[in-house]
């Protein structure tokens, strides 16, 4: 069955909450934190700043994915 991807990422030295706020300014709404996986996030070294999570749906277009990538570039610049 087709599946829709979810990605999690971190920006070194920047809390995930700040990246999520910057993406929201571009009308892109992401989640941030440890996603109830505190032990795994800590062992991966992301406990302090957390992760940003972005998901797609079956109707997400490639241009929408490009829009997200462009907004992430701006958020980390």
N, CA and C atoms as an extended XYZ file, in Angstrom:
231
Properties=species:S:1:pos:R:3:atomname:S:1:resname:S:1:resid:I:1 pbc="F F F"
N         0.841       -1.181        0.000 N   UNK     1
C         0.000        0.000        0.000 CA  UNK     1
C         0.885        1.242        0.000 C   UNK     1
N         0.501        2.286       -0.725 N   UNK     2
C         1.276        3.531       -0.713 CA  UNK     2
C         1.338        4.107        0.702 C   UNK     2
N         2.468        4.683        1.000 N   UNK     3
C         2.663        5.293        2.315 CA  UNK     3
C         3.091        6.735        2.133 C   UNK     3
N         2.884        7.526        3.144 N   UNK     4
C         3.318        8.917        3.094 CA  UNK     4
C         4.441        9.109        4.099 C   UNK     4
N         5.519        9.774        3.683 N   UNK     5
C         6.693        9.901        4.549 CA  UNK     5
C         6.550       10.987        5.611 C   UNK     5
N         7.240       10.763        6.685 N   UNK     6
C         7.432       11.762        7.724 CA  UNK     6
C         8.931       11.851        7.951 C   UNK     6
N         9.433       13.060        8.018 N   UNK     7
C        10.868       13.227        8.276 CA  UNK     7
C        11.057       14.005        9.566 C   UNK     7
N        12.124       13.701       10.230 N   UNK     8
C        12.540       14.460       11.407 CA  UNK     8
C        13.956       14.942       11.151 C   UNK     8
N        14.220       16.163       11.579 N   UNK     9
C        15.551       16.713       11.369 CA  UNK     9
C        15.881       17.703       12.474 C   UNK     9
N        17.161       17.998       12.584 N   UNK    10
C        17.647       18.963       13.564 CA  UNK    10
C        18.587       19.924       12.871 C   UNK    10
N        18.678       21.115       13.421 N   UNK    11
C        19.628       22.116       12.952 CA  UNK    11
C        20.592       22.350       14.101 C   UNK    11
N        21.848       22.026       13.870 N   UNK    12
C        22.848       22.110       14.930 CA  UNK    12
C        22.847       23.496       15.577 C   UNK    12
N        22.717       23.498       16.900 N   UNK    13
C        22.792       24.733       17.661 CA  UNK    13
C        21.510       25.549       17.719 C   UNK    13
N        20.441       25.073       17.081 N   UNK    14
C        19.180       25.819       17.081 CA  UNK    14
C        18.059       24.919       17.598 C   UNK    14
N        17.335       25.358       18.626 N   UNK    15
C        16.235       24.549       19.124 CA  UNK    15
C        15.184       24.288       18.034 C   UNK    15
N        14.661       23.089       18.049 N   UNK    16
C        13.637       22.713       17.068 CA  UNK    16
C        12.428       23.645       17.129 C   UNK    16
N        12.110       24.144       18.309 N   UNK    17
C        10.969       25.058       18.438 CA  UNK    17
C        11.181       26.333       17.629 C   UNK    17
N        12.409       26.824       17.571 N   UNK    18
C        12.714       28.036       16.798 CA  UNK    18
C        12.559       27.753       15.301 C   UNK    18
N        13.048       26.614       14.844 N   UNK    19
C        12.905       26.261       13.429 CA  UNK    19
C        11.438       26.125       13.077 C   UNK    19
N        10.655       25.488       13.934 N   UNK    20
C         9.213       25.350       13.683 CA  UNK    20
C         8.530       26.715       13.603 C   UNK    20
N         8.933       27.637       14.474 N   UNK    21
C         8.363       28.988       14.441 CA  UNK    21
C         8.701       29.686       13.126 C   UNK    21
N         9.940       29.539       12.675 N   UNK    22
C        10.348       30.161       11.410 CA  UNK    22
C         9.585       29.564       10.230 C   UNK    22
N         9.368       28.265       10.240 N   UNK    23
C         8.610       27.630        9.163 CA  UNK    23
C         7.144       28.073        9.190 C   UNK    23
N         6.614       28.277       10.378 N   UNK    24
C         5.229       28.740       10.498 CA  UNK    24
C         5.040       30.118        9.878 C   UNK    24
N         6.100       30.933        9.887 N   UNK    25
C         6.019       32.247        9.255 CA  UNK    25
C         5.814       32.114        7.744 C   UNK    25
N         6.178       30.962        7.192 N   UNK    26
C         5.948       30.671        5.775 CA  UNK    26
C         4.709       29.789        5.590 C   UNK    26
N         3.851       29.730        6.609 N   UNK    27
C         2.627       28.928        6.578 CA  UNK    27
C         2.913       27.440        6.387 C   UNK    27
N         4.011       26.986        6.977 N   UNK    28
C         4.350       25.564        7.005 CA  UNK    28
C         4.347       25.145        8.468 C   UNK    28
N         3.464       24.248        8.815 N   UNK    29
C         3.252       23.914       10.215 CA  UNK    29
C         3.824       22.536       10.516 C   UNK    29
N         4.845       22.525       11.365 N   UNK    30
C         5.555       21.319       11.739 CA  UNK    30
C         5.403       21.091       13.232 C   UNK    30
N         5.798       19.915       13.656 N   UNK    31
C         5.845       19.597       15.082 CA  UNK    31
C         7.295       19.649       15.529 C   UNK    31
N         7.493       19.768       16.822 N   UNK    32
C         8.859       19.757       17.351 CA  UNK    32
C         8.865       19.142       18.733 C   UNK    32
N         9.995       18.581       19.097 N   UNK    33
C        10.140       17.985       20.424 CA  UNK    33
C        10.784       16.620       20.359 C   UNK    33
N        10.339       15.734       21.282 N   UNK    34
C        10.907       14.385       21.320 CA  UNK    34
C         9.904       13.321       20.888 C   UNK    34
N         8.676       13.700       20.649 N   UNK    35
C         7.642       12.815       20.102 CA  UNK    35
C         7.472       11.532       20.918 C   UNK    35
N         7.503       11.693       22.240 N   UNK    36
C         7.317       10.589       23.178 CA  UNK    36
C         8.377        9.505       23.015 C   UNK    36
N         9.531        9.867       22.492 N   UNK    37
C        10.650        8.933       22.339 CA  UNK    37
C        11.874        9.519       23.040 C   UNK    37
N        11.693        9.907       24.281 N   UNK    38
C        12.737       10.604       25.021 CA  UNK    38
C        14.051        9.841       25.063 C   UNK    38
N        14.004        8.554       25.314 N   UNK    39
C        15.235        7.766       25.414 CA  UNK    39
C        15.952        7.714       24.070 C   UNK    39
N        15.222        7.445       23.017 N   UNK    40
C        15.835        7.377       21.682 CA  UNK    40
C        16.415        8.729       21.279 C   UNK    40
N        15.678        9.794       21.513 N   UNK    41
C        16.150       11.135       21.161 CA  UNK    41
C        17.408       11.475       21.964 C   UNK    41
N        17.423       11.120       23.225 N   UNK    42
C        18.605       11.381       24.063 CA  UNK    42
C        19.805       10.578       23.572 C   UNK    42
N        19.602        9.320       23.258 N   UNK    43
C        20.721        8.484       22.795 CA  UNK    43
C        21.264        8.942       21.448 C   UNK    43
N        20.422        9.548       20.648 N   UNK    44
C        20.869       10.086       19.359 CA  UNK    44
C        21.537       11.448       19.509 C   UNK    44
N        21.456       12.024       20.710 N   UNK    45
C        22.128       13.297       20.972 CA  UNK    45
C        21.289       14.534       20.700 C   UNK    45
N        19.962       14.374       20.633 N   UNK    46
C        19.103       15.509       20.310 CA  UNK    46
C        18.207       15.948       21.470 C   UNK    46
N        18.499       15.490       22.674 N   UNK    47
C        17.629       15.794       23.806 CA  UNK    47
C        17.549       17.286       24.108 C   UNK    47
N        18.651       17.999       23.969 N   UNK    48
C        18.656       19.417       24.339 CA  UNK    48
C        17.767       20.267       23.432 C   UNK    48
N        17.868       20.086       22.114 N   UNK    49
C        17.140       20.942       21.170 CA  UNK    49
C        15.949       20.270       20.506 C   UNK    49
N        15.844       18.955       20.605 N   UNK    50
C        14.729       18.251       19.995 CA  UNK    50
C        14.849       18.166       18.481 C   UNK    50
N        13.806       17.649       17.876 N   UNK    51
C        13.739       17.483       16.426 CA  UNK    51
C        12.531       18.214       15.868 C   UNK    51
N        12.614       18.555       14.606 N   UNK    52
C        11.475       19.096       13.863 CA  UNK    52
C        10.907       17.936       13.049 C   UNK    52
N         9.599       17.833       13.003 N   UNK    53
C         8.975       16.751       12.235 CA  UNK    53
C         8.024       17.344       11.203 C   UNK    53
N         8.198       16.910        9.964 N   UNK    54
C         7.325       17.342        8.870 CA  UNK    54
C         6.788       16.103        8.166 C   UNK    54
N         5.525       16.116        7.853 N   UNK    55
C         4.926       14.965        7.195 CA  UNK    55
C         4.254       15.351        5.899 C   UNK    55
N         4.094       14.368        5.064 N   UNK    56
C         3.387       14.544        3.797 CA  UNK    56
C         2.120       13.705        3.835 C   UNK    56
N         1.250       13.986        2.923 N   UNK    57
C         0.027       13.202        2.776 CA  UNK    57
C        -0.035       12.678        1.345 C   UNK    57
N        -0.976       11.817        1.085 N   UNK    58
C        -1.068       11.208       -0.249 CA  UNK    58
C        -1.313       12.250       -1.340 C   UNK    58
N        -1.803       13.399       -0.966 N   UNK    59
C        -2.091       14.445       -1.948 CA  UNK    59
C        -1.020       15.537       -2.002 C   UNK    59
N         0.076       15.382       -1.264 N   UNK    60
C         1.157       16.362       -1.278 CA  UNK    60
C         1.857       16.332       -2.633 C   UNK    60
N         2.039       17.516       -3.214 N   UNK    61
C         2.668       17.595       -4.533 CA  UNK    61
C         4.172       17.819       -4.407 C   UNK    61
N         4.874       17.571       -5.491 N   UNK    62
C         6.319       17.797       -5.473 CA  UNK    62
C         6.631       19.281       -5.286 C   UNK    62
N         5.796       20.164       -5.784 N   UNK    63
C         6.043       21.597       -5.584 CA  UNK    63
C         5.867       21.978       -4.113 C   UNK    63
N         4.986       21.312       -3.410 N   UNK    64
C         4.831       21.574       -1.979 CA  UNK    64
C         6.058       21.087       -1.203 C   UNK    64
N         6.628       19.978       -1.624 N   UNK    65
C         7.852       19.488       -0.994 CA  UNK    65
C         8.990       20.473       -1.251 C   UNK    65
N         9.082       20.973       -2.471 N   UNK    66
C        10.098       21.976       -2.798 CA  UNK    66
C         9.904       23.234       -1.960 C   UNK    66
N         8.661       23.622       -1.742 N   UNK    67
C         8.357       24.792       -0.908 CA  UNK    67
C         8.856       24.581        0.518 C   UNK    67
N         8.666       23.370        1.045 N   UNK    68
C         9.161       23.046        2.382 CA  UNK    68
C        10.676       23.119        2.427 C   UNK    68
N        11.344       22.528        1.456 N   UNK    69
C        12.810       22.533        1.422 CA  UNK    69
C        13.334       23.967        1.337 C   UNK    69
N        12.719       24.786        0.490 N   UNK    70
C        13.133       26.180        0.375 CA  UNK    70
C        12.946       26.930        1.695 C   UNK    70
N        11.830       26.666        2.372 N   UNK    71
C        11.569       27.332        3.653 CA  UNK    71
C        12.561       26.875        4.718 C   UNK    71
N        12.943       25.608        4.696 N   UNK    72
C        13.950       25.123        5.645 CA  UNK    72
C        15.281       25.826        5.391 C   UNK    72
N        15.633       25.971        4.133 N   UNK    73
C        16.877       26.696        3.805 CA  UNK    73
C        16.846       28.110        4.381 C   UNK    73
N        15.725       28.803        4.214 N   UNK    74
C        15.610       30.164        4.746 CA  UNK    74
C        15.643       30.160        6.284 C   UNK    74
N        15.006       29.164        6.880 N   UNK    75
C        14.931       29.101        8.354 CA  UNK    75
C        16.288       28.884        8.981 C   UNK    75
N        17.180       28.212        8.286 N   UNK    76
C        18.491       27.922        8.870 CA  UNK    76
C        19.551       28.921        8.440 C   UNK    76
N        19.208       29.817        7.517 N   UNK    77
C        20.196       30.797        7.017 CA  UNK    77
C        20.504       31.853        8.061 C   UNK    77
